[in-house]
Amino acid sequence: SQLTNKYAEGYPGKRYYGGCEYVDVVEQLAIDRVKQLFGAEAANVQPNSGSQANQGVFFAMLKPGDTIMGLSLAHGGHLTHGSPVNMSGKWFNVVSYGLNENEDIDYDAAEKLANEHKPKLIVAGASAFALKIDFERLAKIAKSVGAYLMVDMAHYAGLIAAGVYPNPVPHADFVTTTTHKSLRGPRGGVILMKAEYEKQINSAIFPGIQGGPLMHVIAAKAVAFKEALSPEFKAYQAKVVENARVLAETLVKRGLRIVSGRTESHVMLVDLRAKHITGKAAEAALGAAHITVNKNAIPNDPEKPFVTSGIRLGSPAMTTRGFGPAEAETVGNLIADVL
């Protein structure tokens, strides 16, 4: 849109450029709507991505060398939660927690690690984890050691907005998210926070790590948040969860193993080791059948990250196309046929 041409460094009512009267309205609308959507005290809608939202919290609240805890990338975490190849893993002392023998988050082990290492910040959230995360338990762990709790809800945001997945906002100091994925908005990021941290977070995003905000994207975020507040969106997300459950159950019936045994969200990891096929090969075979998936590491994966022993499947796209449980079952059987 024409909003792409408007520079607007600063925040609504406090810009370094003239002529921002209308983009101020747009940005304030996005802020107000996302606060309402998730029940947040404060929000910054300027991050250009989920990774930059995470970076903004780190930049605001941490110093290089501080200790952080996050879910291990090998167990379903995200690069920005302390992976050694990412800025988060290079700037901070990272202690990773992981999954237990049931392939759920090992909260007891995480608590022991927190007591031992006394992190400044604990990161919750995942990029490949199918179950519900106990944000309340992680908040108690963080509080017990004097750490901040940051939840990265990027993958679950749409489900959380609709009330079909636990909301981390009441428990966390900071909640970051993308605005695409399950939220179905434009590619971008958001930080939600307790009101006491608003000034620090705003300064960290601008002038800390970004310059002029992308006003055309912020306008699209405002539209997405309005859509997510609608009854139709809530109904859609309920179907997303139902379709994921049916897809996972169908694959299990066809002899495939789902990591954690089931899904409680929109996503699932399929362990392909029993089929003696790699994630890379499965992605290519399914792609040839016009079914798009991504290769994905499973917990303690023996294969390299570009090969992997699993694939990651999600139900939002098929649900957007109008698929219901019957179609989800058909898709599951088609996937099993190809594999």
C-alpha positions, 0 to 999 in steps of 0.5 A, spaced: 500 500 500 502 507 499 503 506 507 510 503 504 512 510 503 511 513 509 517 514 514 515 514 521 521 513 526 519 513 533 512 512 536 505 515 535 505 522 538 512 522 538 515 521 531 522 524 528 518 526 522 512 530 520 506 528 516 505 522 521 498 524 523 494 518 519 500 512 521 499 514 528 492 512 528 494 506 524 499 504 529 495 506 535 489 501 532 494 495 532 497 496 539 490 497 542 487 491 538 493 486 540 492 488 547 485 486 547 486 480 543 491 477 548 489 481 554 496 484 555 498 491 559 502 494 553 504 492 546 510 494 541 507 492 534 514 495 530 518 488 530 519 486 523 519 479 525 519 474 531 526 473 531 527 481 532 522 481 537 526 476 541 532 480 540 528 486 542 527 483 549 534 481 550 537 488 548 532 491 553 533 486 559 540 483 558 547 484 558 552 480 554 554 474 558 548 474 562 545 467 563 539 465 559 535 458 559 531 456 553 528 449 550 534 446 546 533 446 539 534 439 538 528 438 543 523 443 539 526 450 541 527 455 536 534 458 533 533 465 537 532 461 544 540 460 545 542 456 539 550 457 538 549 459 531 544 464 533 546 471 536 542 469 542 547 463 543 553 467 541 552 473 546 549 470 552 551 464 556 546 459 555 543 453 559 538 449 555 532 445 558 529 439 554 524 433 554 523 427 558 522 420 557 515 422 555 517 427 550 514 432 554 517 438 557 521 436 563 519 441 568 522 438 574 529 438 570 528 445 568 527 447 575 533 444 577 537 447 572 534 454 574 536 453 581 543 451 579 545 456 574 540 462 576 538 465 569 537 472 568 531 470 563 528 464 561 525 463 554 519 458 553 515 457 547 517 452 541 518 451 534 516 444 533 513 441 540 505 439 539 503 439 546 500 444 551 506 448 555 505 449 562 506 457 562 504 457 569 509 452 572 515 456 568 513 462 571 513 460 578 520 457 576 522 464 573 520 467 579 523 463 584 530 464 582 529 472 580 529 471 572 524 474 567 520 470 563 519 471 556 514 466 552 515 466 544 508 464 542 509 465 535 507 458 533 501 458 537 498 465 537 492 464 533 490 458 537 491 462 543 487 468 541 481 463 540 482 460 547 484 453 544 491 453 547 493 456 554 495 464 554 502 465 557 500 473 557 498 473 565 504 469 567 510 472 563 513 478 563 514 479 556 510 475 550 513 475 543 510 473 537 510 473 529 503 475 526 503 470 520 503 463 522 497 461 525 495 468 526 494 469 519 496 476 518 502 479 515 509 477 516 512 481 522 513 481 529 510 483 536 512 484 543 507 484 549 509 486 556 507 488 563 506 496 563 512 497 567 517 494 561 514 498 556 519 504 555 525 499 556 522 495 550 520 501 546 527 504 546 530 497 545 526 496 538 527 504 536 532 506 536 535 500 539 535 495 533 531 498 528 530 504 524 523 506 521 517 502 522 514 498 516 507 502 516 504 498 511 505 491 515 503 495 521 496 496 517 496 489 515 497 487 523 491 492 525 487 488 520 489 481 522 488 483 529 481 485 528 480 479 524 482 474 530 477 478 534 471 475 530 467 469 532 469 466 525 476 466 527 475 462 534 471 457 530 476 456 525 482 455 530 477 450 533 477 446 527 485 447 526 486 443 532 480 438 531 484 437 524 490 436 527 488 431 532 485 427 526 491 428 522 495 425 527 490 419 529 490 417 522 498 417 521 498 413 528 493 408 525 497 407 519 503 405 523 507 412 523 510 414 530 508 421 532 513 425 537 510 426 544 504 420 542 499 426 540 498 433 538 494 438 543 495 444 538 496 445 530 502 441 529 506 435 530 512 431 528 512 425 525 518 420 527 520 416 520 526 412 523 521 406 523 520 407 516 528 407 514 527 414 511 530 421 512 526 427 513 529 430 507 527 424 502 520 424 505 519 432 504 522 430 496 517 424 495 511 428 498 513 434 494 513 430 488 505 428 490 504 436 491 504 435 499 508 440 502 511 439 508 518 440 512 523 436 514 524 437 521 529 434 527 526 429 532 528 429 539 535 426 540 536 426 532 542 422 529 541 425 523 544 432 521 539 438 521 539 438 513 537 431 513 533 429 519 529 423 521 522 427 521 517 431 518 513 437 521 506 437 519 501 443 521 493 443 520 492 451 519 493 451 511 488 445 510 483 448 514 483 455 511 482 451 505 475 449 508 478 442 510 474 438 515 476 432 519 474 427 513 479 431 509 484 431 514 483 423 514 484 423 507 490 427 507 493 423 513 492 417 508 495 420 502 501 422 506 502 415 509 501 412 502 507 416 499 511 414 505 
